[in-house]
Amino acid sequence: MSAGIVEHFSSLQDPRIERHKRHRLIDIIVLTVSAVASGADGWEAIEDFGKEKLDWLRQYIALENGVPSHDCISYVLSRVSPAGFRDCFMSWTQSVVETTGGEIIAVDGKTARGSRDRKNNRNPLHMVSAWACANRMVLGQQATDDKSNEITAIPKLLELLELKGCIVTIDAMGCQRTIAEQVIDQQGDYVLGLKGNQSKLHDAVEDFFVTAQANDFSDVNYDYTEELDKGHGRLETRRYWVSDILHSLPDTHRWKGLKSIGMVERECLAGEIKSTERRYFINSIPADARQFAKAVRGHWGVENPLHWRLDVVFGDDASRIRKGNAATIMTSIRHLCMNLFQQESSSLSLAKKKRKAAWNDRYRAKVVFSRAF
């Protein structure tokens, strides 16, 4: 088994008392991962999958006392440590992914709306994830119970990542001096979005580009590139400007590694309707428009390959699993399944891979256990 999930998740601490164990924790984890990869969307579906595929599962895990009940699966996974599961997840991911110099790591949060527990007055789970854009895999995640807590969750997640030579992109919520300093200290670079939480800096960057654009960037050191994207009845033009002129900005010395500022203009034409959006950024990368465009495009791209697929293909938003730590663990398992499918090299879409895993035992073994046939 090459970089197998059994190897990397066997160290996960079991939350149960020894005398109450009828099923090994690793058996429950592998059963759940295999079931979710095959389309199971709840505790009963996981149990049903196990009963239907018991002989197949026993090729890889013991299941000495048969398939655990859905109540047992729910009980155990709602008590597993999210931090412990995350460490095992990252151990497996690091064994199959190598982040090379120039890799874009997009850090972004997503709320699992179905996990809100009104009865117990619990907010829905908000998971901050690190997405390797080139590898198209989740590198790690940090759970929080509120979007506003991203500011504390992001540094914890970054601490766990190897950032050397990589460019970290974060939206405006993560545009904090301490986060910029942390990225630089970990030998990475940053591209940070600006909004109202850094209003003075945002306004200064906006004023710089508005003035420069009005004067056709005369006497301004800058770099520029643009991209065209046509499809689905619309034409989108993305224009990128980046400059290393910083003297008009407030408190630049407080932003460690700051080297450039950027503006992106997205112009969308759908039929006769035209819309324009501008966003502003601070960066520790040089004033290189192509590199800046790659970083920004990589961050925007996280919406489709990660968040959209989590909801549409794996039903993350629709899931009503919410007891204890279960919502966090199940979202992490969906991340793991996405990574497992990404490791499988066929050109099938994620939805088709998932469907094939449900139908084909050999293919499922290839995906979940890295078994080639």
C-alpha positions in Angstrom: 0.0 0.0 0.0 1.6 3.2 -1.2 1.0 6.2 1.1 -2.2 4.4 2.3 -4.8 5.9 4.5 -4.5 2.9 6.9 -0.8 3.7 7.4 -1.4 7.4 8.1 -4.6 7.2 10.2 -3.6 4.3 12.4 -2.1 6.8 14.9 -5.4 8.6 15.4 -6.4 8.5 19.1 -9.5 6.5 19.9 -11.9 8.5 22.1 -13.6 5.4 23.5 -12.9 3.5 26.7 -11.0 0.2 25.9 -13.7 -2.1 27.2 -16.4 -0.5 25.1 -14.6 -1.1 21.8 -16.1 -3.7 19.4 -14.8 -2.1 16.3 -11.3 -0.7 15.7 -11.2 3.0 15.0 -9.1 2.6 11.8 -11.9 0.2 10.5 -14.5 2.8 11.1 -12.4 5.5 9.4 -11.7 3.3 6.4 -15.3 2.2 6.1 -16.5 5.8 6.2 -13.9 7.1 3.7 -14.8 4.2 1.3 -18.5 4.8 1.7 -18.3 8.6 1.2 -16.1 8.1 -1.9 -18.9 5.8 -3.2 -21.7 8.3 -2.6 -22.8 7.7 1.0 -24.2 10.9 2.5 -25.1 9.9 6.1 -24.7 7.4 8.9 -27.2 4.9 7.7 -25.9 5.0 4.2 -22.4 4.3 5.5 -23.6 1.3 7.4 -25.6 0.0 4.4 -22.5 0.4 2.2 -20.5 -1.6 4.8 -23.0 -4.5 4.8 -23.1 -4.6 1.0 -19.3 -4.5 0.6 -18.2 -6.4 3.7 -16.2 -9.0 1.8 -14.5 -6.3 -0.2 -13.7 -4.2 2.9 -12.2 -7.3 4.7 -9.5 -7.4 2.0 -8.1 -4.3 3.7 -9.4 -4.0 7.2 -10.4 -6.6 9.8 -14.0 -5.8 10.8 -13.8 -8.8 13.1 -17.2 -8.1 14.6 -18.9 -7.2 11.3 -20.0 -3.8 10.2 -20.6 -1.2 13.0 -24.1 0.2 13.3 -24.8 3.7 12.2 -25.2 4.7 15.8 -21.8 3.4 16.6 -20.2 5.2 13.6 -22.0 8.5 14.6 -20.9 8.1 18.2 -17.3 7.5 17.4 -16.8 10.1 14.7 -18.6 12.8 16.8 -15.9 12.3 19.5 -12.8 12.0 17.4 -10.4 14.9 17.8 -10.5 17.3 14.8 -6.9 18.3 15.5 -5.8 14.7 15.6 -7.7 13.8 12.4 -6.2 16.9 10.7 -2.7 15.8 11.6 -3.3 12.4 10.1 -4.9 14.0 7.0 -1.9 16.3 6.5 0.5 13.4 7.1 -1.1 11.5 4.2 -1.3 14.6 2.0 2.3 15.5 2.5 3.3 12.0 1.5 1.7 12.4 -1.9 2.0 16.1 -2.6 5.2 18.2 -3.0 4.6 21.9 -3.0 7.3 23.3 -5.2 8.6 26.9 -5.6 6.0 29.2 -7.0 3.1 27.0 -6.0 0.0 29.1 -5.2 -1.6 28.2 -1.9 -5.1 29.7 -1.6 -6.4 30.0 1.9 -10.1 30.4 2.0 -13.1 29.7 4.3 -16.4 27.9 3.6 -19.5 27.6 5.8 -21.3 24.2 5.9 -24.8 25.7 6.3 -26.5 22.5 7.1 -24.4 22.0 10.2 -26.1 24.8 12.1 -27.7 23.3 15.3 -30.4 25.7 16.4 -31.6 23.4 19.1 -28.3 23.6 20.9 -27.6 27.2 19.8 -24.5 26.2 17.8 -23.3 28.1 14.7 -22.7 26.2 11.5 -19.2 24.9 10.9 -16.9 27.3 9.1 -13.8 25.5 7.7 -10.7 27.4 6.6 -8.8 25.3 4.0 -5.5 25.6 2.3 -5.8 24.6 -1.4 -2.7 23.8 -3.6 -3.8 25.3 -6.9 -1.3 23.4 -9.1 -1.8 20.1 -7.4 -5.6 20.7 -7.0 -5.6 19.2 -3.5 -6.5 20.3 0.0 -3.3 20.6 2.0 -5.0 21.1 5.4 -7.9 22.7 7.2 -8.8 24.5 10.5 -12.3 24.5 11.8 -14.0 27.4 13.5 -17.7 28.1 14.4 -17.9 31.5 12.8 -16.6 33.3 9.7 -15.3 36.1 11.8 -12.9 33.7 13.6 -11.0 33.2 10.3 -8.5 35.8 11.7 -7.5 33.3 14.5 -7.9 30.2 12.4 -5.6 31.2 9.5 -2.4 31.6 11.5 -3.0 28.1 13.1 -3.4 26.6 9.7 -0.4 28.4 8.2 1.8 27.1 11.1 1.2 23.5 9.8 2.1 24.2 6.2 5.4 24.2 4.4 5.4 27.7 2.8 8.9 28.0 1.6 8.9 29.3 -2.0 5.1 29.4 -2.2 2.7 32.3 -2.7 -0.1 32.4 -0.2 -3.3 34.1 -1.3 -5.9 35.2 1.2 -9.0 37.4 0.8 -9.6 40.6 2.8 -10.5 38.8 6.0 -7.0 37.5 6.3 -5.3 40.8 5.4 -3.6 41.3 8.7 -0.1 42.5 9.5 0.5 39.5 11.8 -0.5 37.1 9.0 1.7 38.8 6.5 4.6 38.6 8.9 4.0 34.9 9.6 4.0 34.1 5.8 7.3 35.9 5.4 8.8 34.3 8.5 7.9 30.9 7.0 9.8 31.9 3.9 6.7 32.3 1.7 5.2 35.2 -0.2 1.7 36.7 0.1 -0.9 38.3 -2.1 -3.6 39.7 0.2 -7.0 41.2 -0.8 -8.0 44.6 0.6 -11.3 45.8 1.8 -12.9 47.7 4.6 -11.0 46.0 7.4 -7.9 47.9 6.2 -9.8 50.9 5.0 -7.0 53.5 5.0 -4.7 51.2 3.1 -7.5 50.1 0.7 -8.4 53.8 0.0 -4.7 54.7 -0.6 -4.2 51.8 -3.0 -7.4 52.7 -4.8 -6.5 56.4 -5.0 -3.1 55.5 -6.5 -4.5 53.3 -9.3 -7.5 55.6 -10.0 -5.1 58.6 -10.4 -2.5 56.6 -12.4 -5.2 55.2 -14.7 -6.7 58.6 -15.3 -3.2 59.8 -16.4 -2.5 56.7 -18.6 0.1 55.6 -16.0 2.5 58.3 -17.2 5.6 58.5 -15.1 4.5 55.5 -13.1 6.5 52.3 -12.8 4.1 49.5 -13.4 3.5 46.1 -15.1 0.3 45.1 -16.9 -1.3 42.0 -18.4 -4.8 41.0 -19.4 -6.8 37.8 -20.0 -9.9 37.0 -22.1 -12.3 34.3 -21.1 -15.2 33.5 -23.4 -17.9 30.9 -22.8 -21.5 30.2 -21.7 -22.7 33.3 -23.5 -20.5 35.8 -21.9 -17.1 37.5 -22.4 -15.0 38.3 -19.4 -11.9 40.5 -19.6 -9.5 40.5 -16.6 -6.9 43.3 -16.5 -4.1 43.3 -14.0 -1.9 46.2 -13.0 0.9 46.0 -10.4 3.3 48.6 -9.2 6.2 48.9 -6.7 5.5 52.6 -5.9 4.6 52.5 -2.2 5.5 56.0 -0.9 1.9 57.2 -1.0 0.7 54.4 1.3 0.3 54.7 5.1 2.5 52.6 7.4 4.1 50.5 4.8 6.9 49.7 7.3 4.4 47.8 9.4 3.7 45.2 6.6 6.7 42.9 6.5 8.0 42.1 3.1 5.7 44.4 1.2 7.0 45.0 -2.3 4.1 45.9 -4.5 0.4 46.8 -4.8 -2.0 45.5 -7.4 -5.4 46.2 -9.0 -7.6 43.7 -10.9 -10.4 44.9 -13.1 -13.0 42.3 -14.2 -15.2 43.3 -17.0 -18.1 41.0 -17.9 -20.3 41.2 -21.0 -23.3 39.0 -21.0 -25.6 39.8 -23.9 -26.1 43.5 -23.6 -25.4 43.7 -19.9 -22.0 44.9 -18.9 -20.6 44.9 -15.4 -17.2 46.0 -14.0 -15.6 45.0 -10.7 -12.2 46.2 -9.3 -10.3 44.7 -6.5 -7.1 45.8 -4.8 -4.2 43.9 -3.3 -0.9 44.2 -1.4 1.9 41.8 -2.2 5.3 40.7 -1.1 6.0 39.6 -4.7 7.8 42.0 -7.2 5.8 44.1 -9.6 5.4 41.3 -12.1 1.9 41.3 -13.7 2.0 37.7 -14.9 2.9 36.4 -11.5 0.4 38.6 -9.8 -2.3 37.4 -12.3 -1.4 33.8 -11.6 -1.8 34.2 -7.9 -5.1 36.1 -8.1 -6.5 33.7 -10.6 -5.5 30.8 -8.5 -7.3 32.2 -5.5 -10.5 32.8 -7.4 -10.3 29.4 -8.9 -10.7 27.8 -5.4 -14.4 28.5 -5.6 -14.9 26.0 -8.4 -12.5 23.1 -7.8 -13.0 23.1 -4.0 -16.1 24.8 -2.7 -18.4 24.1 -5.6 -17.4 20.4 -5.8 -17.8 20.0 -2.1 -21.4 21.2 -2.3 -22.5 19.8 -5.7 -20.6 16.5 -5.8 -20.3 15.7 -2.1 -23.4 17.6 -0.7 -21.4 19.4 2.0 -23.9 22.3 2.4 -26.8 19.9 2.4 -25.4 17.6 5.1 -27.3 17.7 8.4 -24.6 15.9 10.3 -23.9 18.2 13.3 -23.5 16.3 16.5 -20.3 16.9 18.5 -17.2 17.0 16.2 -18.9 15.0 13.4 -19.5 17.9 11.1 -15.8 18.8 11.2 -14.7 15.2 10.7 -17.1 14.6 7.8 -16.0 17.7 6.0 -12.4 16.6 6.4 -13.3 13.2 5.1 -14.9 14.8 2.0 -11.6 16.8 1.6 -9.7 13.5 1.8 -12.0 11.8 -0.8 -11.4 14.7 -3.1 -7.7 14.3 -2.7 -7.9 10.6 -3.2 -9.8 11.1 -6.5 -7.3 13.7 -7.6 -4.5 11.1 -7.1 -6.3 8.8 -9.5 -5.0 9.8 -12.9 -7.9 9.2 -15.3 -9.5 12.1 -17.1 -12.9 11.5 -15.7 -14.7 14.3 -13.9 -15.0 14.1 -10.1 -18.7 13.2 -10.4 -18.0 10.3 -12.8 -15.1 9.1 -10.6 -17.4 9.0 -7.6 -20.0 7.1 -9.5 -17.5 4.6 -10.8 -16.2 4.1 -7.2 -19.8 3.2 -6.2 -20.1 0.6 -8.9 -16.7 -0.8 -9.4 -14.8 -2.6 -6.5 -11.5 -2.6 -8.4 -11.7 1.1 -9.1 -12.6 1.9 -5.5 -9.6 -0.1 -4.3 -7.4 1.9 -6.7 -8.7 5.2 -5.4 -8.9 4.5 -1.7 -6.0 2.1 -1.2 -3.7 3.2 -4.1 -4.0 -0.3 -5.5 -3.2 -0.7 -9.2 -4.6 -3.5 -11.2 
